[in-house]
Amino acid sequence: MSQDQQTGLKEGWIWIVSVLPPAGGWESDEGQSISLALSILEKETNESARGLAGYDVLFVKESPLEVGKTTERLGEWSNRVALLSFSGDHVDKELIPQVGVMGPLFLSAFGEGVSLRDTTGKVYPYAFALDLPLSYRAGALAQYGEKTLSKGVPVAQFVDGLDPVLSMCADLYAALADQRGRSSLFLGKRGAGDNGYQMECQEAIQGGAKAFILWLDALSVTDIYRQRHQRGEAFALWYGGEPIDRELLRCTGLIAVSQKRPLEEDPYLAVLERKIWQITRKHIPDRVAAARAWTSGMWLLSALQRAGTSSPDVIAKGMTDVEGITLGKEPLRFNSLTHRPEERQVAIMKVENNRFQTIAVLKVRGANAD
């Protein structure tokens, strides 16, 4: 820190936001891009007429956190107004139950795979996330079904009953489909090679199902795809998991959903890239990371501006009142019941030529459950 910053900390006119690093560290492409985006936000804020409600802000890049030992670092952050995490689900899952109830305010720049709720289902007062939870996939597939299936045609769901998150997604899809007058057939599957597949599949087809949602691991998905291909069956396959396993690229025609893809393909990221270059004369190697950093930082700074205090209670109230924030070109509104965006753009993707290609983009509202 500069001498002025050290003085500001002693005199209390600087607010510190600790930034938790990405998995690859600060020297990775992701880390460098996050650093550049936040440095511009810090500079613009501190050089403005009133700063941040009369304060300056300092984004402090923290050293990596070790999974299993994250809570040992809590004492380091007693004078922070907020923690901004790019460290991913494993780190966030450990920190949220602690800082979510004690403070400082915690914002995950991701958050799809973490819950912001305690064991009673109540949202942690000081925990927030930029992404919708995994349950968004159920909403996206329900919308996609409305666009591609005839009215009333049932959908069969293969569900891994041992995975509580996937089971929750299947239940949510069933409720959403029921609201649209579409029945949902539940079919259990214990993993790849399950001999019950063929019999259950035939029962679902006889019941009128034209599409199967697979809330399963990637190996089970490829197994079902192979059997369907061998038997010459024509029903559609929709995948409810994270579309990152390369084995899935063998499944031509497989449908999957992603809230990450629209940002990856957002043309506005080029505008942010030019802005960073004009100010720093440095190129950002990861435009998506820079965009997440910019939006997360703006969300925090806007809440701090509204709050005018370092009190986590007041800042948390400001987080859900923030307006005018965008992720790329997508405008965001925030939900006081979920501590996440009200809705997000979600890509419907289809495997073609050994890659997932975007075939549609939908607006999906977040469910009031993680």
N, C-alpha and C positions, 0 to 999 in steps of 0.2 A: 504494500500500500504506500501511496505517496504521503508526504508529511501532512498535507491538508486533510487527507482521509483519516490518518491517525488522530489528528486534532478533532475532526468531526465526530469520530467515535467516542472520544473522551468527553466532548461537550454535548453529545446527544443529538446532533442535527443530521446524522446519517443513519438510515435504516438499512440493515443487512438482510439480503436474501441468500441463503445457502443453496448452491446448485449441485445436485448429486450427479455424478458423471455417468455417461453411457457405458455399456459393458466393455467397449474397446478402449476406454480411457479418453483423456482430453487430447491426445495426439492423433487419435483416429480421425478419419474423414468426418464421421458424425460429431465427434467432440469438437473439432476445429470449427465446424459450421455452427454448432450451438454457441460456441464462444463468440464468434463474430456477430451473430444476430443479437445476442444479449448485450454485447459491448456497445452496439449502436443504440439500443433502447436506453441503456444507462446514460450514454453521452447526451442523447436528445432530451432526456428527462432532466438531467442535472444542469443543462445549459438553458433550459426554459426559464421564463421570468420568475415563477414561483416554485420551480422544482416539483416535488411531490408533496402537496399540501404543506409546503414550507420546508420540507426535508429533501436531502439528497438520497439517492439509493445506490447501494453497492452490491453487485452480484459477485459472490465469492465462490470460486470453483473449489469444491471439496475433493479430497482424496478418495479413491475407490472404497466402497463398503464391502465387507466380507459377509456373505450370506451365513446366518447363524450367529453373527456377532454385531449386527447392526444396532441393537439397542445399547451397546457399549458406547456408542457415539453420541447418545442423546445429550449428555452433559455439555458437549461442545456447542450446542445450539441454543443455549438458554437466553442469549441476547439477540436471537434472530426474529425477524417479523414473519418469516415464511421459509419453507423448504420447497424447492422446485426440483422434482425428480425426473431424470432421464435414465435411471438405472434399471428400469424394467420390472416385471411382475414379481420376481423372486424377492428383490429388495423391498419393493413397495408393500408386499404382503406382510412382511415382518414389521415395518415401521408404522403402518396405518393404525393398528390397534393401540399403539402407544401414543403417537403424536395426535392421532385422531380425536382423542379425548382430553389430552393435556395441553396440546399446542407445542410448538408454533403451528400456524396454519400450514397444511401440506397439500401440494398440487402435483399430481402425476401428469406428465406430458403425454402419457399413454393411458393405461388403466383398463384396457379391454378385459384382461384376465384377472382382475382383482375385484374384491368386494369392498364397498365403502360402508358396509353395514356390520353391526355387532351380531352376536348370537341370537338376539331377540328380534332382529330385523330392522332395528333403528339405525338410521344413518349416523355415522360419526360426525360430530358437529364441526370438526376442523379439517376434514378430509374431502378432497375434490379431485376430479379426473377429467381429462379432455376428451377421452373416448367414451362411447356407449359401452355397457357391459356385453358379455357374450350373448345375452338373450336377444340382442338386436337381430341376430340371424333368423330367429323365428318370425319376427315382424317382416323382415325382408322377403323371406320365402312365402309368407302368407300373401303379401302384395303381388309377388311374382305369379303365384297360383291364380290370382284373380285375372291377371293379364293373359295367361296362357292356357288355362283349363276351362272347359265348359262349366257353366253354373251347376253346382251341386255334385260334380264329380268328386268322389272321395280320394284322399291321399293316404298312402300307407307309410308308416314311420317305423323303420328299424331302429331300435333304441338299445344302447348298452346300459342295462339296468344297474350296473355296478358303478356307473359314473354319475354322481348326483347333479353335476352341472349340465351334462347332456340330457339327462332325464328332465331337468327343469325346463330346458329349451323345448323339448318335445311336448311337455304339458302346456307351455305357453303357446306353442304353435296350434295345438288342439283347441285351446280356448279362442284364439284369434280366428281359426278356420270356422269354428262353430258360430261365431258372431257373423260370419259371412255366409252362413247356410251351407257349409261344407263339412262333411264328416271326416274323421281321422281314424284310421285303423292302426292300432299299436301292435307291433311285432317285435318280440324279444330276440336278441342275438348275443351270443356269448363270445364272439370273436371269429377270426378267420377259420374256415373249415367247419363251421357249424353245420351239421347235417340237416338241421331243421329248416335251412334256407328254402329249399325247393318246395316243400309242402306248404310252408307259410306264404311263399310268394304266389303260388297257384291259388291259394285261398283269397289273397288280396286281389288278384287279377279277376277272379270270379265275382268278387264283391264290387267290381267296377273301377278299381284303382288304375289310374293312368300315370301316376308319378309316385316314386318312393323317395322319402327323405331319409338319409343315412346319418344318424347321430352316432357315429362309430369311429374307430380308429382307421387310419389310411389303409392298413393291410386288409381289414375287413371290407372296405370299399372296393379295393381292387379285386378281391375274391368274388364279391357279388357281381361286379362288372364282367369279370371273366365268365362266370356261370351264365349270366344273362346273354352274353354274346354267343356262347356255345349253343344255347338253346334257341337262339333266334328270336328272343322276346323283345317287344318294342316299347316297354314302359320307360319313362324318363327317370334318370337318377339325379337327385339333388343332394349335395353334400352339406352337412351342417357344421363341420369342423373347420379348423384353420387350414386354408388351402396352401400349405407350404411344402408338403411332402412331394418330392419329385416323382414318386411312384404314381401319383394321381394324374400326371401328365400323359400316362398311357391310356387313360379312360376317356377316349374321344366322346364328346357330347355331354360330359359330366358338368352339372351346374354347381357353382359355389358362390358365396357372397363375401364381400370385404368392404369394411369402412375405411381401410387404408388406401385402396386403389384410387378412389377419386382424387385424393391429395397428390398421389404420385403422378397423376396425369393432368393436374391442374396447370393451365397455362400461366396463371398469375405468379407462379413460382419464379418465372423468368424476370418478372418485375422486381420481386424482392432481391433476386440475385444481382440485378443491375444496381439497385439502391445500395446494397452492401459494397459492391465494387466502387461505386462513385465516392463513397465515404471513406473506405479503408484501403482502396486499391489492392484488395485481395479477393481472389476467387473462392467461392464456397464449394467444396467438393461434394457436399450432400445437401441438395436444395430442400428435400423433405425434412431433414433434421432442422435446418434453419427455419423453415416455416413453422414447425411445431414449437421451436424455441421462441420465435417472434410472437405467436399467438398466446402461448402460455405466459410469457413475460408481460404482454399487454393486458391479459386478464388479471394478473396479480397487481400490476401497477394501477390499473383502473380501479380495482377494489381498494387499494391503499389510498388512492386519491379521494375516493368517496368516504372512506373511514376517517382519515385525518388523525388516526391514532394507531398505536401498535397493539391495541387490545385485540386478541384473536376473535373474541365474540363479535366485535364491530366489523372487523375485516371479513369474517365469514358471512355476515349479513350483506356486506358490499359485494361479495363474490357472485351472489345470485341476482343482484340488482344491476350488474354491469350490462351495458348495451353498446352496440356498434362495433363488436369484435368480430373479426373474420378469421377463418382458417383457410389460407389461400384466398379464393374468391367467394367461399361459402360463408354467409352470415350466420352467426351463432346467437342463440338465446339460451339462458341457463335456468335449470329447474331447482327450486328450493327443496323439493322432496327427494331428489336423487343426487344433488351436487355434481351434476354432469350437464352437458348440453341437452336442450329439449329434444332435438333431433339432429341427425347427421345424414349426409349423402352416403349412399351405399351402392357399390357396384355389383351388378349381377354379371358373373363371369362364366364363360363356357370354354371347355377344353377343345381347342382346334389347333391342328398342326403342332401338337406337343407343347402347347402353352395355353395359359388362361388368358382369354381375350374378353374385354369388356363388351357386353352386348346391350346393357341398359344401366342407367343410374336412377335410383329411387331415393326419395326422402323418407327416412324411417324414424319414427318417434321412439324414444327410449322408454322401456317398461319401468314401472316403479318398483323394481326388484333387481338385485344383482345376481 
